[in-house]
């Protein structure tokens, strides 16, 4: 490829990286009809979240062209557009087969060739995706994927010698080696034990932060959701129940996610200080500061904080002589009934940030809580999720 062509391709890639991708589809299932109509970010991880059987994997299969979605209505034809390139448009009769869609697909089980070593598995995908003069470009793409996922020391190993986490990292590198414009990940950690999941999550975070392409990530794990998602789509029985930036969806009182034990808020913060004597870290966010268990992250590191609603209590005056040391001035924003009749969920504004508190209905009435009331939020526990 000459320099002019390379420059043109680079400019085209930058343009594609700024164009949101569209997924509009309808697909009949045994007990429901899947229907989604979404405009999704052009880069980063969009998590499809919901219970088993909600339609998450069906969305991925339709985007990949493994199943053909149909139009939900005359005025809403099925349409999949990635980086400005139309992969499906029922109105125009366009349907690209899977092999013509520049995508990478990572499944629950890493389907690697047992008779090849890691290098052989990666080069198999490389040769199938890049031809002739473009092979050098493909090799550079592969080298970048190997470095990004930290698997260079595994290249000579046989597949049988890899741990579950290592196998998945190799599978992701193979998917990236094809130079995809979209990466699909279908519960890639579901087959791993807890230790292996914790091993691979930092690598997935690195992909999210460093790659300039969109990723659709299917999970029903709240832990993976809070660690990885930048954009969130909640599915239930084939319908989109909520969609938007992850912190916004998690703190929305009309979102399905606020019902249940996992209700809570996600805060974007920065490590301000580490206290070695108490093994604590002080994290600042837009609205205050919280002390959390020191996980060894350096000062200045951007982090996410997860604060569950069950770990937040409320007081009308600043508490004194209490073991709860994370105290934040806040204002009541809204109150709604919780899943159980005895409880309510209170949404709080802490500066520009939002917290949720789960308290009893009796306590809410006794305190005279209502929108606009100034309170103190007592955060019993907060967890770093990155």
Secondary structure, DSSP 8 states (H G I E B T S, - for coil): --HHHHHHHHHHHHHHTTS-EEEEEEEE-SS-EEEEEEEE-SSEEEEEE-STTSSHHHHHHHHHTSS--B-SBTTB--EEEETTEEEEEGGGTEE--GGGS-EEEE-SS----TTSBHHHHHHHHHHHH--GGGHHHHHHHHHHHHHHTT-GGGTTSBGGGS-HHHHHHHHHHHHHHT--SEEEEESTTTTS-HHHHHHHHHHHHHHHHH--SEEEEEE--HHHHHHH-SEEEEEETTEEEEEEEHHHHHT-TTSGGGSSTT-EEEEEEEEEEEETTTTEEEEEETTEEEEEE--S--TT-EEEEEEEGGGEEEESS---S-S--EEEEEEEEEEEE-SSTTEEEEEEEETTEEEEEEEEHHHHHHHT--TT-EEEEEES--EE--
